[in-house]
Amino acid sequence: MRTSMPVFVVDKTAIARLAWRVWEDKGGIHAEATNSGLRHAKIGGLRLELADGSVLTLAQGLAGYVLAGSAKRFDYQATSGTPPVHLKSGAPVTVLAKNDLLDIRDSVAAEVR
């Protein structure tokens, strides 16, 4: 058995500063967080709320970490039987998630490539 556990040593006053992008391309729908802060962000329960009110779940539990000074991409995986979803360029998308115990709610304009 093999296990892995992240260990972070940070300044307790440091914070994560996330900027989000959401886009659709031939590979599907994606969200990317860029962290310009000095602390990692632990992303959980990641969802996208589209302009029509529909919600796409990218991760129910832990989605992953966005380390300080880096970016991480999250991909939407449609479940079987789910009708196809497409973004409209420039339409508002709300990113909803948790960073540890803090709520993330950030509105961005969708891109279609």
Phi, psi and omega in degrees: 000142179231139179226158180223134180224120179288140176235124182242131173247115185223161171289125183297342178269351180287149179228158174274140176237103185260136171239131186252149170228143177228131180211164174236137174220193181300335182275355179123207181253136185225151171231142179226133176251130174249127184254105178266004180277184182254013180223149178290158175242132178258106187265128177222155177058045186282125180222155174241126176257119183273167184300330180277003178094351179287153183237130176254125179266119177268330177200130178277318178259222180293123178270329180144185182248142171247107185288157178303134178073018181223181179228154176220136179258140177238135183248141177276128177246108179292142176277156181297141182087353178278131178296149180298144179241138178228144177274155174251128182303128179087349180290145180289139174231132178258124176271124179239131180193182173239140171242102193055246181256359181274142177279139173250128175214104185226128180262131180225164176267131180291148175243144173237125184249000000 
